[in-house]
Amino acid sequence: MSTEKVAFEIISLSGDAKSELQKALKLVHEGTFEKAQELIVKANEHLRKAHEMQTQELLMREANGEKLSFNVLISHAQDYLMTTYIFKDMVEEIITLYKVIKNK
């Protein structure tokens, strides 16, 4: 698979994960914790697939001696994946805080 296709796949999967996380956050604001957790599970699956693409299609190829061309698209894909991981961590923390507040 070309590096451009890999980049687009990582961007797409990361975007899907971010969308699920944003929906989960909205549900948490409404107090719907179980449905929010289901969306986080979906987001984790998208992130797992994106990480697989990153590992198998970029890191492993490079480790095996293949010279991959670096371009802005790959940089954007990597950045988008990492910021989505950080967003996931923040959403999970916000959910925990909402649960604490709701139980008081």
C-alpha positions as CSV (number, residue, x, y, z in Angstrom):
1,M,0.0,0.0,0.0
2,S,1.3,3.4,-0.9
3,T,2.3,5.8,1.9
4,E,-0.4,8.2,0.8
5,K,-3.1,5.5,1.1
6,V,-1.7,4.6,4.5
7,A,-1.9,8.2,5.6
8,F,-5.4,8.7,4.4
9,E,-6.5,5.5,6.2
10,I,-4.9,6.6,9.4
11,I,-6.5,10.1,9.1
12,S,-9.9,8.5,8.3
13,L,-9.8,6.0,11.3
14,S,-8.5,8.7,13.6
15,G,-11.4,11.0,12.5
16,D,-13.9,8.3,13.1
17,A,-12.5,7.7,16.6
18,K,-12.6,11.5,17.3
19,S,-16.2,11.6,16.1
20,E,-17.2,8.8,18.4
21,L,-15.4,10.5,21.3
22,Q,-17.2,13.8,20.7
23,K,-20.6,12.0,20.7
24,A,-19.6,10.3,23.9
25,L,-18.8,13.6,25.5
26,K,-22.1,15.0,24.5
27,L,-23.9,12.0,26.0
28,V,-22.0,12.3,29.2
29,H,-23.1,16.0,29.5
30,E,-26.7,14.5,29.3
31,G,-25.9,11.9,31.9
32,T,-26.0,8.9,29.5
33,F,-22.9,7.1,30.7
34,E,-23.5,3.6,29.4
35,K,-24.1,4.7,25.8
36,A,-21.1,7.0,26.1
37,Q,-19.0,4.0,27.2
38,E,-20.2,2.1,24.1
39,L,-18.9,4.9,21.9
40,I,-15.6,4.9,23.6
41,V,-15.3,1.2,22.8
42,K,-16.0,2.0,19.2
43,A,-13.4,4.8,19.3
44,N,-10.8,2.4,20.7
45,E,-11.4,0.0,17.9
46,H,-10.8,2.8,15.3
47,L,-7.7,3.8,17.1
48,R,-6.5,0.2,17.3
49,K,-6.9,-0.1,13.5
50,A,-5.1,3.2,12.9
51,H,-2.3,2.1,15.1
52,E,-2.0,-1.2,13.2
53,M,-1.8,0.8,10.0
54,Q,0.9,2.9,11.4
55,T,2.9,0.0,12.8
56,Q,2.5,-2.5,10.0
57,E,2.4,-0.2,7.0
58,L,5.0,2.4,8.1
59,L,7.2,1.3,11.0
60,M,7.6,-2.3,10.0
61,R,8.3,-1.5,6.4
62,E,10.9,1.1,7.5
63,A,12.4,-1.4,9.9
64,N,12.7,-3.9,7.1
65,G,14.9,-1.5,5.1
66,E,12.3,0.0,2.8
67,K,12.9,3.7,2.2
68,L,9.6,5.5,2.7
69,S,9.1,9.0,1.4
70,F,8.3,11.5,4.1
71,N,5.7,14.0,3.2
72,V,3.3,16.4,4.9
73,L,0.4,14.0,4.5
74,I,2.2,11.3,6.6
75,S,3.1,14.0,9.2
76,H,-0.5,15.1,9.4
77,A,-1.7,11.5,9.8
78,Q,0.7,10.9,12.6
79,D,-0.2,14.1,14.3
80,Y,-4.0,13.5,13.9
81,L,-3.6,10.0,15.4
82,M,-1.6,11.2,18.4
83,T,-3.9,14.2,19.1
84,T,-6.9,11.8,19.0
85,Y,-5.3,9.5,21.5
86,I,-4.8,12.6,23.8
87,F,-8.4,13.6,23.2
88,K,-9.5,10.1,24.2
89,D,-7.6,10.3,27.5
90,M,-9.2,13.7,28.2
91,V,-12.7,12.4,27.4
92,E,-12.2,9.5,29.7
93,E,-11.1,11.8,32.5
94,I,-14.0,14.1,31.9
95,I,-16.4,11.1,32.1
96,T,-14.8,10.1,35.4
97,L,-15.3,13.6,36.8
98,Y,-18.9,13.7,35.7
99,K,-19.5,10.4,37.4
100,V,-18.0,11.8,40.6
101,I,-20.1,14.9,40.4
102,K,-23.3,13.0,39.6
103,N,-22.8,10.7,42.6
104,K,-22.5,13.5,45.2
